[in-house]
Amino acid sequence: MATLEKIRKKAGLLVTVVGLALFAFIIGDLLNSGSSFINRNQNNVVTVNGNAVDYQDYMARENELTEVYQIQLGTSSLNENYTNQIRQVVYEDIIMENILEPRLEKLGMYITPEEMTDMVEGENISPVLLQLPMFQNPQTGNFDRNTVINFLNQIKNIDGFPEATQAQLAPYKTLWMFWEKSIKRNRMTEKYTTLLN
């Protein structure tokens, strides 16, 4: 009974403490709720070398790569294995852009247009192109330089074709832009590794 009497006497203090705790809980929840007005950093997927990549940028990259995979595989949907592979490639691209590329730039390393031409249709064909079945001769199974040259001529002159043909060639132009980026990255990585060795 004495304990109940003490609680009754200090009821105002108890209500105040519980009210403050409840208020602090609500404010804490509001600050951590992901509201863009209060906390914009919760939209960041990853931060690499001080550069934050937000969710929308990451998803745009993932959607672009998904489109490339769908075109290459000739399908409109991808299984979980491909989806995971795409996420890994996007993540590695982000790492490469934010760690390796600034170092290469600082060293003055780049790919010249002549070097790019050599890797695409010259004597030192990029391994990226060598592995693509699209550029292999059906009879021999070997890489066919003329197929690449014809492909490039078609997508470079896409504006000269009728609209229906342009619509058919547009996905291949997207593919080429992805392959070109991969060729450059692959070559830059080779150069950097050679420099380190």
Kinemage of the C-alpha trace (Angstrom):
@kinemage 1
@onewidth
@group {chain A} dominant
@subgroup {mainchain}
@vectorlist {calphas} color= white
{ca met a 1} P 0.000 0.000 0.000
{ca ala a 2} L 2.812 2.364 0.743
{ca thr a 3} L 4.266 1.770 -2.730
{ca leu a 4} L 0.949 2.585 -4.401
{ca glu a 5} L 0.714 5.792 -2.367
{ca lys a 6} L 4.205 6.849 -3.561
{ca ile a 7} L 3.257 6.157 -7.195
{ca arg a 8} L 0.087 8.249 -6.815
{ca lys a 9} L 2.034 11.168 -5.392
{ca lys a 10} L 4.527 11.105 -8.275
{ca ala a 11} L 1.945 10.416 -11.026
{ca gly a 12} L 2.595 13.781 -12.713
{ca leu a 13} L 6.314 13.066 -12.958
{ca leu a 14} L 5.635 9.541 -14.268
{ca val a 15} L 3.239 10.833 -16.960
{ca thr a 16} L 5.825 13.473 -17.976
{ca val a 17} L 8.646 10.875 -18.270
{ca val a 18} L 6.463 8.453 -20.281
{ca gly a 19} L 5.262 11.330 -22.506
{ca leu a 20} L 8.836 12.479 -23.193
{ca ala a 21} L 9.916 8.913 -23.994
{ca leu a 22} L 6.979 8.506 -26.377
{ca phe a 23} L 7.729 11.877 -28.009
{ca ala a 24} L 11.422 10.941 -28.422
{ca phe a 25} L 10.404 7.605 -29.961
{ca ile a 26} L 8.094 9.300 -32.487
{ca ile a 27} L 10.701 11.932 -33.433
{ca gly a 28} L 13.398 9.236 -33.796
{ca asp a 29} L 11.121 7.200 -36.042
{ca leu a 30} L 10.294 10.261 -38.138
{ca leu a 31} L 13.992 11.096 -38.620
{ca asn a 32} L 14.794 7.532 -39.707
{ca ser a 33} L 11.693 6.935 -41.825
{ca gly a 34} L 13.396 7.597 -45.163
{ca ser a 35} L 11.590 10.850 -45.727
{ca ser a 36} L 13.457 12.668 -48.474
{ca phe a 37} L 12.768 15.991 -46.763
{ca ile a 38} L 14.616 15.000 -43.599
{ca asn a 39} L 17.123 12.368 -44.704
{ca arg a 40} L 18.226 12.238 -48.332
{ca asn a 41} L 21.101 9.786 -47.742
{ca gln a 42} L 18.812 6.790 -47.411
{ca asn a 43} L 18.367 6.758 -51.198
{ca asn a 44} L 22.069 5.943 -51.667
{ca val a 45} L 22.775 2.362 -52.695
{ca val a 46} L 26.532 2.507 -52.333
{ca thr a 47} L 29.266 5.050 -51.623
{ca val a 48} L 32.623 4.412 -53.270
{ca asn a 49} L 35.652 6.619 -52.784
{ca gly a 50} L 33.425 9.376 -51.387
{ca asn a 51} L 31.010 9.284 -54.340
{ca ala a 52} L 27.462 8.232 -53.558
{ca val a 53} L 25.343 6.361 -56.096
{ca asp a 54} L 21.659 6.831 -55.482
{ca tyr a 55} L 18.969 4.232 -56.021
{ca gln a 56} L 17.602 5.789 -59.225
{ca asp a 57} L 21.027 5.918 -60.896
{ca tyr a 58} L 21.745 2.338 -59.834
{ca met a 59} L 18.376 1.146 -61.183
{ca ala a 60} L 18.928 2.988 -64.492
{ca arg a 61} L 22.245 1.154 -64.878
{ca glu a 62} L 20.645 -2.151 -63.930
{ca asn a 63} L 17.777 -1.612 -66.409
{ca glu a 64} L 20.210 -0.734 -69.198
{ca leu a 65} L 22.259 -3.870 -68.585
{ca thr a 66} L 19.094 -5.963 -68.324
{ca glu a 67} L 18.100 -4.688 -71.771
{ca val a 68} L 21.540 -5.656 -73.130
{ca tyr a 69} L 21.239 -9.175 -71.687
{ca gln a 70} L 17.710 -9.550 -73.081
{ca ile a 71} L 18.859 -8.499 -76.567
{ca gln a 72} L 21.883 -10.798 -76.476
{ca leu a 73} L 19.860 -13.761 -75.219
{ca gly a 74} L 16.816 -13.025 -77.372
{ca thr a 75} L 14.386 -13.142 -74.467
{ca ser a 76} L 12.055 -10.732 -72.718
{ca ser a 77} L 12.632 -12.090 -69.206
{ca leu a 78} L 15.704 -13.205 -67.305
{ca asn a 79} L 16.053 -15.822 -64.588
{ca glu a 80} L 17.388 -15.108 -61.101
{ca asn a 81} L 20.910 -16.188 -62.060
{ca tyr a 82} L 21.130 -13.530 -64.788
{ca thr a 83} L 19.550 -10.927 -62.526
{ca asn a 84} L 22.209 -11.569 -59.865
{ca gln a 85} L 24.909 -11.454 -62.534
{ca ile a 86} L 23.606 -8.082 -63.741
{ca arg a 87} L 23.632 -6.660 -60.209
{ca gln a 88} L 27.221 -7.845 -59.727
{ca val a 89} L 28.346 -6.301 -63.037
{ca val a 90} L 26.672 -2.970 -62.198
{ca tyr a 91} L 28.321 -2.955 -58.769
{ca glu a 92} L 31.743 -3.740 -60.291
{ca asp a 93} L 31.248 -0.969 -62.877
{ca ile a 94} L 30.549 1.507 -60.089
{ca ile a 95} L 33.705 0.395 -58.274
{ca met a 96} L 35.730 0.685 -61.486
{ca glu a 97} L 34.398 4.168 -62.279
{ca asn a 98} L 35.140 5.488 -58.820
{ca ile a 99} L 38.443 3.819 -57.993
{ca leu a 100} L 40.342 2.667 -61.069
{ca glu a 101} L 39.301 5.263 -63.660
{ca pro a 102} L 40.391 8.302 -61.572
{ca arg a 103} L 43.787 6.645 -61.053
{ca leu a 104} L 44.142 5.925 -64.757
{ca glu a 105} L 43.189 9.485 -65.584
{ca lys a 106} L 45.767 10.769 -63.114
{ca leu a 107} L 48.414 8.585 -64.792
{ca gly a 108} L 47.403 9.918 -68.206
{ca met a 109} L 46.257 6.519 -69.466
{ca tyr a 110} L 43.516 6.448 -72.059
{ca ile a 111} L 42.420 4.641 -75.228
{ca thr a 112} L 43.182 6.440 -78.481
{ca pro a 113} L 40.734 6.237 -81.415
{ca glu a 114} L 43.411 4.342 -83.385
{ca glu a 115} L 43.792 1.830 -80.562
{ca met a 116} L 40.015 1.376 -80.427
{ca thr a 117} L 39.877 0.776 -84.193
{ca asp a 118} L 42.667 -1.796 -83.867
{ca met a 119} L 40.771 -3.632 -81.116
{ca val a 120} L 37.575 -3.693 -83.187
{ca glu a 121} L 38.666 -4.307 -86.761
{ca gly a 122} L 42.477 -4.419 -86.762
{ca glu a 123} L 45.132 -6.919 -85.790
{ca asn a 124} L 44.640 -6.866 -81.999
{ca ile a 125} L 40.956 -7.767 -81.666
{ca ser a 126} L 39.540 -7.351 -78.172
{ca pro a 127} L 38.739 -10.560 -76.245
{ca val a 128} L 35.282 -9.057 -75.652
{ca leu a 129} L 34.522 -9.271 -79.384
{ca leu a 130} L 36.278 -12.600 -79.895
{ca gln a 131} L 33.855 -14.323 -77.516
{ca leu a 132} L 30.658 -12.974 -79.094
{ca pro a 133} L 28.950 -15.616 -81.268
{ca met a 134} L 27.368 -12.837 -83.326
{ca phe a 135} L 30.756 -12.035 -84.872
{ca gln a 136} L 31.833 -15.586 -85.611
{ca asn a 137} L 31.812 -17.186 -89.026
{ca pro a 138} L 29.078 -19.891 -88.982
{ca gln a 139} L 31.172 -22.298 -91.086
{ca thr a 140} L 34.474 -22.013 -89.200
{ca gly a 141} L 33.355 -20.800 -85.776
{ca asn a 142} L 36.196 -18.249 -85.853
{ca phe a 143} L 35.979 -14.502 -85.407
{ca asp a 144} L 35.014 -12.723 -88.647
{ca arg a 145} L 36.306 -9.153 -88.945
{ca asn a 146} L 34.034 -8.423 -91.941
{ca thr a 147} L 30.942 -9.230 -89.891
{ca val a 148} L 31.983 -6.613 -87.332
{ca ile a 149} L 32.685 -4.022 -90.039
{ca asn a 150} L 29.286 -4.646 -91.691
{ca phe a 151} L 27.562 -4.468 -88.300
{ca leu a 152} L 29.247 -1.143 -87.486
{ca asn a 153} L 28.397 0.316 -90.891
{ca gln a 154} L 24.729 -0.522 -90.360
{ca ile a 155} L 24.425 0.999 -86.904
{ca lys a 156} L 26.483 4.081 -87.848
{ca asn a 157} L 24.156 4.787 -90.765
{ca ile a 158} L 20.981 4.035 -88.814
{ca asp a 159} L 19.456 7.423 -89.700
{ca gly a 160} L 19.610 6.614 -93.415
{ca phe a 161} L 17.257 3.640 -93.077
{ca pro a 162} L 13.430 3.616 -93.086
{ca glu a 163} L 11.778 3.938 -89.663
{ca ala a 164} L 10.945 0.228 -89.434
{ca thr a 165} L 14.591 -0.697 -90.044
{ca gln a 166} L 15.732 1.948 -87.559
{ca ala a 167} L 13.491 0.383 -84.917
{ca gln a 168} L 15.036 -3.023 -85.627
{ca leu a 169} L 18.601 -1.668 -85.469
{ca ala a 170} L 18.154 0.489 -82.338
{ca pro a 171} L 18.649 -2.426 -79.881
{ca tyr a 172} L 21.849 -3.380 -81.697
{ca lys a 173} L 23.156 0.156 -81.329
{ca thr a 174} L 22.496 -0.158 -77.577
{ca leu a 175} L 24.393 -3.456 -77.611
{ca trp a 176} L 27.331 -1.908 -79.417
{ca met a 177} L 27.554 0.984 -76.970
{ca phe a 178} L 27.723 -1.566 -74.137
{ca trp a 179} L 30.361 -3.666 -75.927
{ca glu a 180} L 32.423 -0.596 -76.772
{ca lys a 181} L 32.406 0.432 -73.111
{ca ser a 182} L 33.408 -3.115 -72.118
{ca ile a 183} L 36.234 -3.164 -74.686
{ca lys a 184} L 37.630 0.113 -73.341
{ca arg a 185} L 37.365 -0.974 -69.710
{ca asn a 186} L 38.966 -4.318 -70.464
{ca arg a 187} L 41.872 -2.627 -72.249
{ca met a 188} L 42.350 -0.044 -69.500
{ca thr a 189} L 42.456 -2.813 -66.902
{ca glu a 190} L 45.083 -4.635 -69.005
{ca lys a 191} L 47.179 -1.469 -69.251
{ca tyr a 192} L 46.952 -0.806 -65.527
{ca thr a 193} L 47.842 -4.403 -64.651
{ca thr a 194} L 50.805 -4.274 -67.034
{ca leu a 195} L 51.962 -1.040 -65.417
{ca leu a 196} L 51.732 -2.578 -61.947
{ca asn a 197} L 53.642 -5.688 -63.034
